[in-house]
Amino acid sequence: MKKVVLLFVSIAILTFLCIFTYENYILPKSAMDNLAIPSENENQSSEDSIMQEPQTPEEQPKEDISIKLTAIGDIMCHNTQYNDAYTGSTYDFSYVFEDIKDYISSADIAIGNLETTFAGASKGYSNYPRFNTPEQLATNLKDFGIDVLTTANNHSMDTNYAGIVSTLNYLDEAGISHTGTSRSEEEQNTVLVKDVNGIKIAFLSFTYGTNGIPVPSKNSYCVNLIDDDFILKQIELAKAQNPDLICASMHWGVEYQTTQNAEQERLANLLFTNGVDIILGSHPHVLQPMEKRTVTLADGSTKDCFVIFSLGNFMSGQTKTNTRDSVILNIDITKDGETGKTTIGSVSYIPIYMYKSSSKSTQKYRVIDIEKTISAYENGTNTSIGQSTYNTLKTELTKIKKIVGDNID
């Protein structure tokens, strides 16, 4: 009997131990969950998460930036011009630009050389040799589309230091940027930089002199005079602004001479080899050649540069040979979206002429597109000029193309 009892007790103990071990050690619930067989989709997802690296958005290639810089020559104003623009109560020069306004307004940035001063009516408006022009011209130039005016030239001091200050104040009021003359040393050392749709252009301006009118020693900063060391200092100040291009306007050369001289060539080389990309020349009052050249820098690298040695007169009352001829110059500039390198592309020009009507009593002066006017006359759609003016325009067009040269692709 004892043996039977012991047998049952042993079986009970063994059964309990088997159940306890199975539930707590062999197949606990958490183990059952971990050992669950995944579905086919779950298995694929797990493999993907192991095999695939984190994805980053693909960078889009940066687009190139292209702009058009438009330049015009000397903006002068003789007494015949401001008398012609007098309305009886004020002055309005806007009619002078009507025929060619679209060429300037379509530019991304437009620059010209202001070869007069705005000293105000109280000073008395005056003609050559010391110009003081009605300040309304500044507003008309802004409305015309001019963004930048260079002010360093031989007429900068025509109305003395006070005239320089007044001129710059009027330009500020009109909303036109300027370079070349200054009201303080700080202003002289602050290089004008314009961001043109993403291309930064630094503008500099220098003149050979001021017609013998001394620059006051206490205001020596007021006019940027051509001096090698000073030019190099200004270029370095420009470079410190990290521009994409540097454009220098140079008032140089010999009046009424249609070719550049040795000093212009020397200065152009100095400017180019030290960082300037574009040179716009003025002072001769007539056109001089343009060219695009490849320049080798000190580090052995090369770059394309452009110079026009003189843009001639854009607006003036002069009548000497070639002084009524000029061009509206267009320079295509491109900045590579990937490398950031900025290059000068094609250069073209529109031949223009300072026309003065002999049949009108007022508003006689007008800057006209020569080729467009010739074509309209030949087609019978322009009766405002006669055969004599037509012949003159044909002759002037031939001279312009011979002096300046062909468009540059």
Secondary structure as UniProt FT lines:
FT   HELIX           2..21
FT   HELIX           22..26
FT   HELIX           29..34
FT   HELIX           40..51
FT   STRAND          65..75
FT   HELIX           79..84
FT   HELIX           94..100
FT   HELIX           101..105
FT   STRAND          109..114
FT   HELIX           121..123
FT   TURN            128..129
FT   HELIX           136..144
FT   STRAND          148..150
FT   TURN            154..159
FT   HELIX           160..174
FT   STRAND          177..179
FT   HELIX           185..188
FT   STRAND          192..196
FT   TURN            197..198
FT   STRAND          199..207
FT   TURN            211..212
FT   HELIX           217..222
FT   HELIX           228..239
FT   TURN            240..241
FT   STRAND          245..251
FT   TURN            255..256
FT   HELIX           262..273
FT   TURN            274..275
FT   STRAND          278..282
FT   STRAND          290..296
FT   TURN            298..299
FT   STRAND          302..308
FT   STRAND          311..315
FT   TURN            321..324
FT   STRAND          325..335
FT   TURN            337..339
FT   STRAND          342..356
FT   STRAND          365..369
FT   HELIX           370..378
FT   TURN            379..380
FT   HELIX           387..404
//
